[in-house]
């Protein structure tokens, strides 16, 4: 199910976009859940990484779409944003918030469906399980495919990713339950590892990017069984 937001203060355009999405859904086979907002401040105030695609009008009464997009980008780097406008002067600012495209008013279904095709194609290129992690600044969205392993340190967890590390205050068991169906395994009390990044096993440890992560004796057989199964199914 693709989570899509429509942000437009003109009821006629907002309703038209809902109709277009419904038609596109029938033709493409993609399923959408649509949430509508009447202004940029509405989506910003209630935003918590819940959307895959946002269709945003630029000119709105209280908070314009460009300002709303800038606020959203501070919290979510992955959500796909497309602007709806009758002005093309915002192209440069659009690049600054990584807007995928512009939909020009008046909107035709053919043009709209092509733009939505691009958005869905970008979604399809994303792989892995998408998860949200609470960090001091708010919420951080991360794909399981970007996560190498999670390390427990006291009451904190360190997320080791391909783009660097970050820390949050949480319990390992919460993420173990969430990530177990997505190729992760608890090698010992202190590590939850992504099996796709295990380069080998030596000296009682699994090796990920040169780091040796201890496998407890009690979990060794189960770990090797899980690793073998993962490799055979990959």
C-alpha positions as CSV (number, residue, x, y, z in Angstrom):
1,X,0.0,0.0,0.0
2,X,1.5,3.3,-1.1
3,X,0.8,6.2,1.4
4,X,0.1,9.3,-0.6
5,X,-0.7,12.9,0.6
6,X,-2.4,15.6,-1.4
7,X,-1.8,19.1,-0.1
8,X,-3.9,21.7,-1.9
9,X,-6.1,24.5,-0.6
10,X,-8.3,24.4,-3.7
11,X,-11.0,21.8,-3.2
12,X,-11.6,21.4,-7.0
13,X,-8.0,20.5,-7.7
14,X,-7.7,18.3,-4.6
15,X,-10.8,16.3,-5.6
16,X,-9.6,16.0,-9.2
17,X,-6.2,14.6,-8.0
18,X,-8.1,12.1,-5.8
19,X,-10.1,11.0,-8.9
20,X,-6.9,10.7,-10.9
21,X,-5.2,8.6,-8.3
22,X,-8.2,6.3,-8.1
23,X,-8.1,5.9,-11.9
24,X,-4.4,5.3,-11.9
25,X,-4.8,2.7,-9.1
26,X,-7.3,0.7,-11.3
27,X,-5.1,0.9,-14.4
28,X,-1.7,0.2,-12.7
29,X,-2.7,-2.3,-10.0
30,X,-0.9,-0.2,-7.4
31,X,-2.8,0.4,-4.2
32,X,-2.9,3.9,-2.6
33,X,-4.1,5.2,0.7
34,X,-4.8,8.9,0.3
35,X,-4.6,11.6,3.0
36,X,-5.7,15.2,2.1
37,X,-4.5,18.4,3.6
38,X,-5.7,22.0,2.9
39,X,-2.4,23.8,3.7
40,X,1.3,23.3,4.1
41,X,1.1,23.9,7.9
42,X,-1.4,21.0,8.3
43,X,0.9,18.4,6.9
44,X,4.0,19.8,8.6
45,X,2.4,19.8,12.0
46,X,1.2,16.2,11.7
47,X,4.2,14.8,9.8
48,X,5.9,11.7,11.2
49,X,7.4,9.9,8.3
50,X,4.1,8.3,7.3
51,X,4.1,9.1,3.5
52,X,5.8,7.6,0.5
53,X,4.6,10.3,-2.0
54,X,3.5,13.9,-1.4
55,X,1.7,15.9,-4.1
56,X,2.0,19.5,-2.9
57,X,0.5,22.8,-4.2
58,X,3.1,25.6,-4.0
59,X,0.8,28.6,-3.5
60,X,-1.3,28.2,-0.3
61,X,-2.6,30.6,2.2
62,X,-0.8,29.9,5.5
63,X,2.3,27.9,4.5
64,X,3.3,27.6,0.9
65,X,4.3,24.3,-0.5
66,X,8.0,25.1,-0.9
67,X,8.3,26.1,2.8
68,X,6.4,23.0,3.8
69,X,8.7,20.9,1.7
70,X,11.8,22.4,3.4
71,X,10.4,21.6,6.8
72,X,9.6,18.0,5.7
73,X,13.0,17.5,4.3
74,X,14.6,18.2,7.7
75,X,12.8,15.1,9.0
76,X,12.6,12.9,6.0
77,X,15.1,12.6,3.2
78,X,13.4,9.8,1.3
79,X,9.8,10.8,0.8
80,X,9.0,11.7,-2.8
81,X,7.7,15.2,-3.3
82,X,6.1,16.5,-6.4
83,X,4.8,20.1,-6.7
84,X,1.5,21.1,-8.2
85,X,1.7,24.6,-9.7
86,X,0.8,26.9,-12.5
87,X,4.2,28.6,-12.2
88,X,7.6,27.2,-13.4
89,X,9.7,29.8,-11.5
90,X,10.2,27.5,-8.6
91,X,12.4,25.0,-10.4
92,X,15.7,26.0,-8.7
93,X,14.2,26.0,-5.2
94,X,12.6,22.6,-6.1
95,X,16.1,21.1,-6.6
96,X,17.0,22.3,-3.1
97,X,14.3,20.1,-1.6
98,X,14.9,17.3,-4.0
99,X,11.5,17.5,-5.7
100,X,11.0,14.7,-8.2
101,X,8.9,16.7,-10.6
102,X,6.3,19.4,-11.2
103,X,2.7,18.9,-12.2
104,X,1.4,21.9,-14.1
105,X,-2.1,23.2,-13.7
106,X,-4.5,22.7,-15.3
107,X,-3.8,19.0,-14.7
108,X,-4.5,16.4,-17.4
109,X,-4.8,12.8,-16.5
110,X,-2.3,11.7,-19.1
111,X,0.4,14.0,-17.8
112,X,-0.5,13.2,-14.2
113,X,-0.2,9.4,-14.8
114,X,3.2,9.8,-16.4
115,X,4.4,11.8,-13.4
116,X,3.0,9.3,-11.0
117,X,4.7,6.5,-13.0
118,X,8.0,8.2,-12.2
119,X,7.3,8.4,-8.5
120,X,6.2,4.8,-8.3
121,X,9.3,3.7,-10.3
122,X,11.5,5.5,-7.7
123,X,9.7,3.7,-4.9
124,X,10.2,0.4,-6.6
125,X,13.9,1.0,-6.8
126,X,14.0,1.2,-3.0
127,X,14.7,-2.2,-1.5
128,X,14.6,-3.4,2.1
129,X,12.3,-2.9,4.9
130,X,11.6,0.8,5.8
131,X,11.7,1.6,9.5
132,X,11.6,4.7,11.7
133,X,14.0,5.2,14.6
134,X,13.6,7.8,17.3
135,X,16.7,10.1,17.6
136,X,17.2,13.3,19.6
137,X,16.2,15.4,16.6
138,X,12.9,13.5,16.1
139,X,12.5,10.5,13.8
140,X,15.0,9.0,11.3
141,X,13.8,6.8,8.4
142,X,16.2,4.0,7.5
143,X,16.1,1.0,5.1
144,X,17.1,-2.4,6.5
145,X,19.3,-2.7,3.5
146,X,21.4,0.3,4.7
147,X,21.8,-1.2,8.2
148,X,24.9,-3.3,8.8
149,X,24.3,-4.2,12.4
150,X,22.9,-2.8,15.7
151,X,25.2,-2.7,18.8
152,X,23.9,-2.5,22.3
153,X,25.9,-0.1,24.7
154,X,24.3,0.3,28.1
155,X,20.8,1.7,27.7
156,X,21.6,2.9,24.2
157,X,21.7,1.3,20.7
158,X,24.2,2.2,18.1
159,X,23.0,1.8,14.5
160,X,25.9,1.1,12.2
161,X,24.9,2.0,8.6
162,X,26.6,2.3,5.3
163,X,26.4,6.1,5.7
164,X,27.7,6.3,9.3
165,X,26.6,5.6,12.8
166,X,23.9,7.1,15.0
167,X,22.6,6.4,18.5
168,X,19.2,6.1,20.1
169,X,17.9,5.1,23.5
170,X,16.0,1.8,23.1
171,X,16.0,-1.9,23.9
172,X,17.5,-4.4,21.5
173,X,14.6,-6.8,21.8
174,X,12.2,-4.2,20.2
175,X,14.3,-4.1,17.0
176,X,15.1,-7.8,17.1
177,X,11.4,-8.6,16.8
178,X,10.9,-6.0,14.0
179,X,13.9,-7.0,12.0
180,X,14.0,-10.8,12.4
181,X,11.7,-11.4,9.3
182,X,14.1,-9.2,7.2
183,X,17.3,-11.1,7.3
184,X,18.6,-10.1,10.8
185,X,19.9,-12.4,13.6
186,X,20.9,-11.8,17.2
187,X,24.5,-13.1,17.3
188,X,24.8,-12.4,21.0
189,X,23.4,-10.2,23.7
190,X,25.1,-7.1,22.2
191,X,24.7,-7.5,18.4
192,X,21.8,-7.7,16.0
193,X,23.4,-8.3,12.6
194,X,22.2,-8.0,9.0
195,X,23.1,-11.4,7.5
196,X,23.5,-10.0,4.0
197,X,26.6,-8.2,5.2
198,X,28.3,-11.1,6.9
199,X,31.6,-11.6,5.0
200,X,32.6,-14.7,7.0
201,X,32.8,-16.4,10.3
202,X,36.1,-16.8,12.2
203,X,37.4,-17.1,15.7
204,X,33.8,-17.4,17.0
205,X,32.8,-14.1,15.4
206,X,31.0,-13.0,12.3
207,X,32.9,-10.5,10.2
208,X,31.1,-7.4,8.8
209,X,33.2,-4.8,7.0
210,X,36.3,-5.9,8.9
211,X,34.6,-5.8,12.3
212,X,34.5,-9.0,14.3
213,X,31.2,-9.4,16.2
214,X,31.1,-12.1,18.8
215,X,28.7,-15.1,18.3
216,X,27.7,-16.5,21.7
217,X,28.1,-20.2,22.2
218,X,24.4,-20.7,22.9
219,X,23.5,-19.0,19.6
220,X,26.3,-20.4,17.3
221,X,24.3,-23.3,15.8
222,X,21.2,-21.2,15.2
223,X,23.3,-18.4,13.8
224,X,25.1,-20.7,11.3
225,X,21.7,-22.3,10.3
226,X,20.2,-18.8,9.7
227,X,23.2,-17.7,7.8
228,X,23.2,-20.8,5.6
229,X,19.5,-20.4,4.9
230,X,19.9,-16.8,4.0
231,X,22.8,-17.4,1.6
232,X,20.9,-20.3,-0.1
233,X,17.8,-18.1,-0.6
234,X,19.6,-14.9,-1.7
